[in-house]
Amino acid sequence: MRRTALAFVLAAAAASAPRAATAAGAAEEVTPAGAIPFEEPPSGRWLAFGPSPLGDTNLSLDVGWLRSGLRADIGMGFDLDLVVRADTFLLQDRFAGQTGAYAGLRFSPIADDLFHLSVTGEVGEVFIPQRVSSLDNFVLRGEVTAGLELGAAGLFYVRGAVRAIRSGGYGYEVWGRDEEAGVGYEHRLMGKVLLGAEAFAWARPLLTSIPQWRLRLGYAF
């Protein structure tokens, strides 16, 4: 009887050994040596450039002199992003200075591993507090940004923008303009966290250009 039981146990062990080896091989195929489980791939996105995948969003916070603000870039497909943003002179005047709200489209015809190009068109309003009420200015704004992506070294870019402003009130209406030109840098952390810094000049006709800067923090959802 003991010999019969021992033979049965040995036979069962021999039958289960191939199944265990097969399961171990499958596990090795699913999780290769050195792989990190649950690691998210890089988003491949930047703050200064699109396009974002359809339905995905870049959210970003800017803190700078003179302007600080919040921005959302939402992928719409066909190399287009919906841009919704607001800015204010937070560090200079807190919320007592100029405050702008904008919406528009960003078109990114070039977005490969080296070169990037985006063109943005926006409409908006700039609100300037007055003693009694506020002065509302209608805005049309266009921007062109070109950049060079250098792998782990990050992204370097240049940008230029022109803004047309219609001011009016008390029976008058006048159009003006201002311009921006600057250079910037971005770096991607942990795949989806985006850091940036930019220096630029704010130019107005017949007035001295004002140097400005901003720091940017974003996340690719």
DALINVEN-V955502 format. One record per backbone hydrogen bond with DSSP energy under -0.5 kcal/mol. NH is the residue of the N-H (numbers start at 1). CO is the residue of the C=O. Records with the same first field share a line. If there is no record, write none. Layout:
NH=CO, CO
//
This chain:
5=1
6=2
7=3
8=4
9=5
10=6
11=7
12=8
13=9
14=10
15=11
16=12
17=13
18=14
19=15
20=16
21=17
22=18
23=19
24=20
25=21
26=22
27=23
28=24
29=25
30=26
31=27
32=30
35=32
37=35
39=36
43=191
46=49
55=75
56=53
58=73
59=57, 219
60=71
61=217
62=69
63=215
65=213
68=88
69=62
70=86
71=60
72=84
73=58
74=72, 82
75=56, 73
76=80
77=52, 80
80=77
81=106
82=74
83=81, 104
84=72, 82
85=102
86=70
87=100
88=68
89=98
90=88
91=64
93=89
94=89, 90
96=93
99=127
100=87
101=125
102=85
103=123
104=83
105=121
106=81
107=119
108=79
109=107
110=117
112=115
116=147
117=110
118=145
119=107
120=143
121=105
122=141
123=103
124=139
125=101
126=137
127=99
128=126, 135
129=127
130=133
135=128
136=134
137=126
138=166
139=124
140=164
141=122
142=162
143=120
144=160
145=118
146=158
147=116
148=156
149=114
150=154
153=150
154=151
155=186
156=148
157=184
158=146
159=182
160=144
161=180
162=142
163=178
164=140
165=176
166=138
167=165, 174
168=136
169=172
172=169
174=167
176=165
178=163
179=203
180=161
181=201
182=159
183=199
184=157
185=197
186=155
187=195
189=193
192=189, 190
193=189
194=218
195=187
196=216
197=185
198=214
199=183
200=212
201=181
202=210
203=179, 201
205=177
207=204
210=202
211=209
212=200
213=65
214=198
215=63
216=196
217=61
218=194
219=59
220=192
221=57, 219
//
